[in-house]
Amino acid sequence: METALHWLIVIIVCASSLLSAYFSYKARRSADTRVRGVNAARMNMSMGVMLIFIALFMMLAYSGSTIKVIIGALFIVLGLFNLFAGLRNSSVYRSMKG
């Protein structure tokens, strides 16, 4: 069961990393400011999910030393910040007149 959970977390990290790269590419290539902002917000949300699951993997896969717990907590805080900033920016750009 533990191995299945680790594989699920790895799959989520890989998928969110690919989504982050995809939305980053789309944001950089877009000429429209609104579309660029929406894609950048989606990239932030994908990065936030990726960082949160990297921290979960670190905390679940390895024995808990103090340094690993501190780094994991920092990744969770950074991931939550990216996730909520992406959600906020997404709502702002979606409400703009297109």
Steps between C-alpha positions, in 0.01 A plus 500: 500500500783734588666442163176574315469830687857594409437420134179704505689798642775461238240490222331814636837679523588405141156600366500834678855566381397434140192720540714776647738489203206492255327802656831687522555445127145610418532811720824606335370447147168680545457855369178570694560628853192329644590157355860547612386575856261204513773263380753645745246450780448139393879455498514633858227259609682207338826599668324527835355151469839368391680654798240374748525144370882513492489594868253221575723251322803619697314471829349157424786327320790573732556487872426834659812691587467860611651642180266297277196607700604867478562478125172315452314766697660774290395321181143470629488871589646599163262264321197637684610854420531414129167318500307786662678768294408307186136469612483871578664603171278262307186659641635849425587422139177308440296800616677733255306598192628301201 
